[in-house]
Amino acid sequence: MARSTNDDQAYLPFRIHPRAFKSLGADLVTNDVVAIIELVKNAYDAYATRVDLRFVKPLSEEAAIEIEDNGSGMSRSVIEEAWCTVATPYRRDHRFAKRPGRRNRRTSGDKGLGRLSAARLGDRLEMFTQAKNEPCWRIDVDWDSLAASNDLDACHALITRETKIQFNPSGTVIRIGRLRTQWDDAKLDDLRDNLARLLPPFDTVDDFDIRLAVEGETEPISIAPPEFLNHPKYMIRGTVDDSGRTKYTYKYKAIQGNGARKLTGTMTWAQVREMTDDLALASVEQPRCGPFSFEIRAWDIAPQDTQEISERFELKKSSIRRDIRAYKGLSVYRDGVLVLPKSEGARDWLGLDLRRVGRVGPRLSTPQIVGYVSISADENPRIEDTSDRERLAATAEVAAFEEILRAVVGVLENERDKDRRQATQEKRVVELFDQLSAKELVSGVSQVAEEGGSAEEALPLVREFSDRLDKAREEIEVRFTYYSRLATVGTIAQMLVHEVRNRTTIIGNALQTIRKVFEGASGAAGAGRRLSLADDAVSALERLADTFAPLANRTFRRRMRSTVAEESLLRTVSMLAGDIKSKRIEVAVPNKGTTAVAVDPGELDAVLLNLLSNAIYWLGNSDEVERRIECRVSLVNDGRRVKIAIHDSGPGVPDDDAERIFWPGVTNKPGGIGMGLTVAAELVSEYGGRLALVRPGKLGGASFTFDLPAKGA
């Protein structure tokens, strides 16, 4: 009834229709599996050490779900004041579950909506609950009857003192009847898989046991992770502090054999921010999502890989794939309890599978990893899940949280790729196709035939050739995936050169007009200085277009132009001046010299840009107080070759990566594609030179040298 203040104004009370009970259960909890998990989490919050989940007559009309726990139970006052109050703040006011002789357990729920999960599962609810030293109470709720009521005041749960059922000393049983959906084998498997992930898979949990029983099956199943999950082939573990700085440890251990490797590293928020496609994050100085910790384990799951696991742990290959599928993906745990994902559809909430599209080098997919991220309600209040429990809330802090995790997965992918490949000498593109020649095979088979050998004796030669073809195919696939991108870049380069030249012409004409307008006017001197700067900017764009225009031309031929090495160094340093200044790097470049090389200026600039941008990147993300880059040019081989060296004082290249950094697809940059040094090395190789890493570095960091033909040599 409205409370009037006058004829034109009144207070109108909000009213909630009783069908809200049923609607909230069905709409806020969008998945049956999630609904059961929410009820199991309620048992966890009540400090249960064991939960028994039973499906009674699952395929009949009398099907029911029972959830029994040995938790703290509820007294009548708690039932009335908390359980019967929708969206109660009870859990927010009681954040820790306590039990004598045990550590406090941080509760997982605080929205006060979890009990409505029962309304999604079935129309009928029976609950028996008993607190320590209190009587046992039975609560009956008919959700259909509640929804059919016209007034919230007429909605009731029937509470009865129970004498037949007693708990020792406390506990709760929930029985849900008149189920809305049928629980077949596929749905039960989905539930089993998701229950297994309710608690972190790598922690030894000794105070919470989940048992699942289906009527008609022999024994209840204890939900626990398989042993082989504790023996990953690849693993990355670390922490992220409140500034977004990540410290990690990567480990590789072969399933069979002695292969092993370990490294530690750091990654700053600035590094993560540089590679993001999210423009909103690009300007975020502090992510405000930490601190948190993570551990991600990964396996290769090709047939030969699962065979290794099968032999090592005496398991069936089918069960291995099923177990990885059960735990697959990256899971978020708040205070030790699963937050995300809670259903199959949300397993790839981080978008890892989408990242595989268009990536040079192998990406990890969701079915290959089992990982957890540990957050807490106190330390990470801005990382919240939505009311439907299927995703994280769309906030800037969550976006930063997800971006950091994608970068961590990127580090894992890069290091895994290194451990999957064997060190080989870098091949020029033309050499890749030499492996496709069958001359050696024909010669070998002919020799066997001449000696009177059988087809069986020739078979090893064919197998060897087949293996070589497979290896060549893999290398060519990696190269051409990248070169297809370069072809696209070439097309874009044509457009950019065309547009830059058109626009600089227009801007140049406009500057001339403005200069004429300001001639003789007051303040012309200041305007003249600004116009001179604008002229310089236009000239720089025109020079840039002139440098790279030939590379964007399909008729481009090498050795048609030459350039001066010192001028190319000055030009590329000028292009990177913004990053050099912002990262406070001192760069020493020879500003005098006329050392001409018989190389197109665009190609030399491309090599130098790659080496200098790498040096700037690693210097900018290192803790070194003195940040220096030194460039040198010298004549070698009696003046026939020109040697160019780039030295920096950064962190350098790890020993294990000295050979790998030139491999296609290998990178230590989060989000990098690992082709910059490969292409640079190939460009140098086309001129008969070699791009090399020199150890130790002159300035304590990385030192790269390469040689090119001198002009006229």
N, C-alpha and C positions, 0 to 999 in steps of 0.2 A: 504494500500500500504506500502511495506517495505521501511524503511529509511536506505539506505546503508551507511556504513562507509568505506568499501572497497569491493573488489570482493569476499573475503572470509568471510565477517562478515556483519551482518545487524540487525536492530531492527525490530522485527515482532510484529505488533499490535494485541492485543487480540480483538476478535469480539464475540458478543453475537447474536445468531440467535433469531429472534422474537418469535419463539415457546417457548422460555424460560418463557415468561409471563404465558402461559398456563401450562407448565410443572411444574414451581415453585408452582403454585397454587394447582395442583393435587398431587405433590409429597411431598412438604414440609408440607402441611396440609393434613394429611392422612385420615381424617374423616369428614363427612359432618356436624355432630353436632359440632365438634371442629371449623369448618370453621365459623359457625354462631356465636359461642361464641366469636371468635376473632373479628368479626364485631361489636358485642355488646360491647366488651371491648374497641373498638375504640370510641364508643359513650361515654363510661365512661371516657376515656382519654380526651375527648372534654368537660368535665364537664357537661354532660347531667344529669338531675335529673329524667328524664323519657325516657324510650325506649319502643316503640310499635313495636312488631314483628307480622307481618300479613302474613298468607298463603292464597293466592288468588287462587281459583279453584284448590286445591292441587292434585286432582286425574285426571285432564284433561291435554290435550296437551298445553293448554294456562296457565298452572300453573306458578305462580310467587311468589317470596318472597319479602316482603317490610320490611325495617327496618327504622323507623323514630325516631329521637331524638331531644330534645330541647337544644342540646349543643351549643358550641361556633361557629359551622359552619366554613367555610373556605372562605377567600378572594381569589381573582384571583391569587395574588402573591403566596399565600400558596399552591394553587392548582398546579401551575406551578413548584414551587421550591421544594415542599415536596411531595404532593400526586403523581405527575407524575414521581418521582424519586424512582426507586426500591432500597430497602435497604438504604433509606435516614437516615442520622444521626439526623434528625429533632427532634425526641423525646429525644434523648440523650442530645441535646442542650436545650431542653425545658422540663425539668423533672417534672415540676409542672404545673397543670392546675389551672387557677385562675378565680375567679368570685367575683365580688363586694359583700361585706357583708358576704362572706363565707370563711371558712378556705381553704387553698390551698390543692389540691388533687394530690397526687403522681401518676404520670402516670404509667401504667402497661406495656406498650410495648416500646421496644427500637431497635428492629431489622429492622423496616421499611418494613416488609413483610406482615403485617396483611391484607392489602387491596387485596392481591392476593387470599385471601380466597374466594372472590367473583368469581374468575375464576374457582375455583373448583366446585362451586354450579351451575353455569349456564353459557351459552355462551354469554349472553347479559347483559350489565350493563347500567342502567340509574341512574344518581345521581343528586339531586337538593340540593344545599347547599348555605347558606347565613350567613356571619359574621355580627356582629352588626354594624349598620350604613354603610353597604356595599350592593351592588346589589346582587340579587340571580342569581346563575349560574347553568346551566344544563351541565352535562358531559355525553357523550355517548361513550361506548366502546364495540366493537364486538371482543371478544377474539379469535374466529375462524378466523376472517379476519387478526388479528395481527399475529396469528401463521402461516397463509398462506403466509405472506410477505417474501420476500427474503432479505430485508435489514432493519436494525433497524432504519435507518433514514427515512424509509417510514412508520413507525408505529406512529399513532397519536390517541389521544383522542379528540373528537369533543367537544368544549366548546361553549356554546351559552348563551347569556344574557337572563334570564327568567323574564317575566313580569306577567304571570298569577299566578304563585305560589309565595307567600311571607311568610316569617317567622316573628314571633313577639317575641323577636327581632332577634333571630338567630336559626339555626338548620340545620339538614340534613335529607334527605330521600334517601335511596338506594333501587332501584327496580332491582331485578335479574330475568331475563326471560330465556326462553329456558333451563329449568332446566335439569340437567344431570340425576337425580334420582327422583323417585316418593316418596313423603312423605306420607306414610300410617300411620294408627293409632299407630302402634308399634314404628315407627321412631319418630313420634311426641311426644309420651310418653317419649322416651329416651331423646329427646331435652328438654322437660319440666323438667325432673328430673335433668338434668345437668345444666340448667339455674338456677335452684333453689340453686345450690351450688356455683354460681359465686361469691357471697359475703359470708363472714363467717356466718354460720347459727345461732350463739349464740349472735351476735351483733345486736343491734337495729339500722337498717339502715334507716335513714329518708331522705336521699338525693339522692337515686337512686332506682327508681321503674321500674320493667320490667313487661310489659303486653304482653300476648300471645293471638292472635286471629286467629281462623281458619274459613274461610268462610263456612257458613252453620251451625255453632254452635251459640248458643244464645248470650253469653256475653264474652268479653275478660277476660282472667284469670290473676289475679295478682299473680306473682311468689313470694311466701313468705313461710317460714318454719311453720309447724304446732305447736300448743301450747304445745303439750306433750313433744316436744324435749327440752323444758325448764325445764322439771321435770324428769331428769334421775334417774334410780335406783342406778347406780354406776357412779362415776365421778372422774377423776384425772386431776388436773390443776397445772401448774408450769412454771418455767423458767429455761433456761440453759444459763450459762454465757460463756464468751469467753474461759475459761479453760476447758469447758465440764462438769462442776459441775452442777448437777440438784437439784433444790429445788422444792418439790411437796407437794400438799395437796390432800388427798383422802377422798371422802365422800360417804357414803352409806345412802340411804333413801328409805324405803319400799314404793312401789306404794300405798298400802293400809296398814293401821296400823301405829304403832308408832316406828317401827324398824329404828334405825339410828346409825351411827358411823362416826367418823372423826379422821384422824391422819395426821401428817406432817412428812416429812422425807427428807433426802438428798441422793444423789448417785453421786459418783465421776467418772471421766473419767477412773480412774484406775480400778474401779469395772466393768465398761462396757467392758473395754479392756480385763479383765481376762476371760470373758465368750464368747468372740467373736471366731468364726471359721475362720475369715479372717486373715490369717497370716500377710498380709500387715499392718493391723491395730494394731496387737499385739505389734508392736515396735513403734507406734506413741505416742509421749509424749504429744503433744498438738493437739487437733482435728481441730482447726481453722475453725469451722463451726458456732460458736455462735457469739453473743448471739441471742436467740430466745425464744418464749413462746409457750405454747401448752395448749389445753384443749380437753380431750377425754371423751365422755359420752357413757355409755353402758347400754344395756337392756338384760334381758332374753326374748327369743322369742318363747318358747314352748307355746302350745295352752293355758295352764292355765295362763301363763304370759301375753299374749296378751289380754286375757279375763279381767285381772285386769286393764290394761290400758284402755280397752274399757269401763268398768264400771266407772272408775274414770273420764274420759274425755268425756264420751258420744259419742264415736266414733265406727264405724264399725270395726270389727277385720281385715277385708280385707284392709281397708284404712290405718290401723296402719302398717301392713306389707309393704304396698306400700310406705308409707312415709319414713319408715326406709330404704327401698331399695333405695329410691331417694337420700337420704343423706349419705348412708352407706360408711364406710371406713374413712380413714384419708386423709384430704385434706390440701395442702400447699397453703397459701395465702401470696403473696408478696405485702406489702403496701396496704393490704385490698382487693386484687383482686386475684381470683383463678389462681394458676399456674399449679397445678396437683391434681387429674387427671381430664381430660376433656372429657373422654369417658368411656363407660362401661368396655371396655377391659383393662383399666388401673387402675380400682378401687383398685385392690390389688397390687399396685406398691411397697408396703413395704414387700410383701411376707408373710402376716400374716396367710393366709390359709395353706400355705405349712408348717408352724411351727406346725400345729396341729397334723401332722403325727408323731407318736411315742412318744407323750408327756404324762407323767403321770399326771393325774389331768386335769381338763377342760381348754382348750384354748378358747380365744375369736376368733370368725371368723369375717371376714369383714362385713357380714350383721348385726352383733350385735352392731357395734360401729358407732358413728358419732363423728368425731373429726376434729380439725383444728390445724395447726401449723402456727404461724405467723412469717414471716421473712421480711426483708426489703432490698431494693437494696443497701442502704448505709452500713448497718451493716453486711450483708451476701453476699458480692459480689461474693464469690466462689460457692454459691449454685445457679446454673443456670439450666434452662430447655433447652432441645434441640430444634432445629429449627422446628421439627414436632410437638412440644408442647405436646408430649405424655409421656415424661419421663424426669428425671433429668440427667444432664451430668455425665458421668462416671469419677469422680475425687476422690481423697483421702478425700477431705473435704465432699463431698456428701456421701461417704461410711461411714464416722464417724457420720454424721448427721442421716443417716438411722439406724445405730447401736444404737445410743442413743435413738431414737424413739422406736425401738424394745424393748429396756430395759425398757422404760417407760410403754409400753403396758404390759410387763411382770410383773411389779409391780401392775398394775391395775388387771391383771388376778389373781395374788396371793391374793390380798386383797379381791377381789370379791369372790374367792373360800372360804375364811374364813367366809364371811357373808352369804354364801349359806348353810353352814353346821352347825349343832348343836353340842354343846360340848358333847362328849361321852367318857367314859373310854376306853383307848386303849385296844384292844383285841389281844390275841395271835392268831396265825394263826389257831390253832386247834379249838379255840373258835368260829371262823367265821362259821365253818361248823355245830356247835351245833345249830345255828339258822335255819338250814334246816330240823331239826327233826320235824316230824308230830305227835309226841306222845301227846303233849298237845292238838292238834286239835282233834285227835281221842278220847282222854279222854273227852274233852268237848262235842263233838257231841254225844258220847255214853251217857253221863249224861243227855243231853237234851232228847234223845230218851227214856231213862229209866223213865223220868218224864212225858212222853207222849207229849212232845213238837213237834211242826211242823218244817218243813224244813225252814220256814221263820225265826223261832227263832234261828236256827243254822247258818243262813247266816252271822250274825255279826262275829261269830267265824271264819268262812272261810275268810271273808274280812280281819280280823286282821292278820290271817296267811299269806294271800296273800301280805299284806303290809310288813310283816316281811321278806318274801321271796325277795320282790323287794329291800328292804334295804340291805339285805345280798348279793344279786347279785351285787349291786353297789359297796359295799365294796370289794367283792372278785375280781371284775373286776379291780379296782384300784390296789389292791395288786398284782394280777397276771400279769398285764401289766408290773409292775416293776420286778417281779420275773422272767418273761421271759427274761428280760434284764440280770438279775443276772445269769441265765442259760447260756446266751451267754458269759457273763464275765467269768464264770467258765471254759468254753471251751477255751477262750482266755488265762485264767490263766494257764491252762495246757500247752498251746503252749509257753507262756512266760517263765514259769519255765524250760521247756525243752530247750528253746533257750538260756536262761541265763546260765544254767549249761554248755551247749555245748561251748558257747562263752568264759566263764570264764576259762574253761579248756584250750582252745586254747591260750587265752591271757596269762594265767599263764605259759604255756610252753614257749611262746615267751619271757616273762620277764626273765625266767631262762636263756634262750639262750643269751639275751642281757647282762645279768649280767656277764656271762662268758666272753663275748667279751670285756667288759670294765675292767675286772680284770687286775690290774697293769697298766692300761693306764692313761695318763695324763687327769686330769679332772674327774677321776673316782669317787671322793668324791661327787661332785655335781650331777653326774649321779646317784650315789647310793641313794641319798636323793629322787630324782624324782622316782626312781624305787621302793623305799619303799612306797611312796605315791600311786603308781600304785598298789602295792601289797595290800595295805589297801583297795583301791577301789574295787579290785577283791574280797577280803574277805568279804566286806560289801554286794556285790551282791550275793555271795554264801550264806551268812547268811539270806538274804532276801528271797532267793529261798527256803531255808530250813524251814523258818517260815511259808510260805504260801503254800508250796507244798501239805501238807495234805488236805487243803481246795479245791485244784484242783483235788483231787482224788475222784472218784465216790464211793469208799468204805469207805469214811470218816465217823467216828463215834465219837460222843462227849464223853468227859470224859476219853479218852484214853491217853491224854497227860496233863501235867501241866506246869505252868510257874511261874516265880517270878515277882510279880507286879512291883517292882522297876526297874527290868531289862527291862520289857516291856515299861515302861515310858521312860527310857533312849533311848531305841531303836526307839520309835516313834518320840521323840523329835529330834533325829539324822536324821531321814528321812525328817523332816520338817525344818532342819537347815537353808536351803537357804532362805525360806520365813521369818523365824524368824529374820535372820540377816538383810535382805533387808528392813524389816518393823520396825527394831530397837526395838524389843520386848525383855524384860528381862524375862527369864523363870527360875523358881525355881523348881527343881526336886530332890527328895531324892536320893542321889548317893550311899547310903549305905542301906542295908536291904535285907532280904531274906524271904520276905512274900510270900509264895507259895500259888497259887490258883489252884483249880482243873478245869482249863479251858484251852482249846487249845491256845497256844501262838498266832496263827494266828487270832483267834476270838477276843482275848483281844486286840491285836494290832488294829484290825478293829474298835472296839469301841473307843479306845483312839485316833486313827487317826481322826475319825469323830469329836470328841469333841475338840481336839486340833486344827484341821484345821478350824473349825468354829470360835474358839476363835481368831486365827491368822487373819482370814478374817475380822472379825468385828473390831478388834484392828487396823489393817492396814488401815481401811477406816474410822476411827474415828478421831476426833480432839484432843483426849486426849494427853497431853504432856507426861505423864507417862504411858507407855504401859507394863503391867505386866501379867504374867500367873503364877499361883502357883498350884502345884500338891501335893496331900497328900495321904498317905496310912495308914490305921489303922485297927486293929482287933476289931470286934464287936460281940455281942451275945456270950460272953464267949469264944471268939476265934474260933467260928464255921464259921463266915463269915468275909470277907475282904471288907472294905469300901474304895473306891477310889473317891477322889474329885478333880475336875478341876475348879479353880477360875480364872477369868480375870477381868481387870479394864476397859473393853470396855463399849459400850453404854447399854449393858444389853438387856433383853427381855421385850417388851411392856406388860403392864398388860393384855391387851386384848388377847395376844398371849400365855400366860402362859400355857394354856391347848392345844391350837391348834398346837403348834410346834411339837408335837408328832404324829399328824395326818398324814396319808399318803398323799403325794402330796402338803402339805402346806409348804411354804418357804418364807422367806423375802429376799432371795438372788435373784437379777435379773438373770434370766436364770437358776436358780436352779430347780431341779426336786422334792425336798421336800420328799426324802425317807431316807436320812442319819440317822436322829434321830429315825425314825420309825424302821429301821432295827437294829440299835444299841439297842433300847429298847427291841426288840424281842429277840436279842441274849442274853441280860441280863436276860430277862424273862425266857428263856429256862433253865437257871441255878437257877431258883427260886428267882431271884433278881428283883430289880426295879430301873430303871433310872429315876431320878427326878430332876426338877429344884428347887433350894433352893432360897427363897426370904426372906430378901434382900441378894444380893450377898456379899460375904466376902470382895471383893476388890472394891465394888461399881458397878460392872458389872454383868455378868452372873456367876452363880455357879451351876455346875451339880455334882450330886453324884450318885453312883451305888454300889451295893454290889454283891459279888460272893462267892461261897463256898470256904473255906480254904482247902488246901490239907490235906487229912486224916481226915477231920471232918465228 
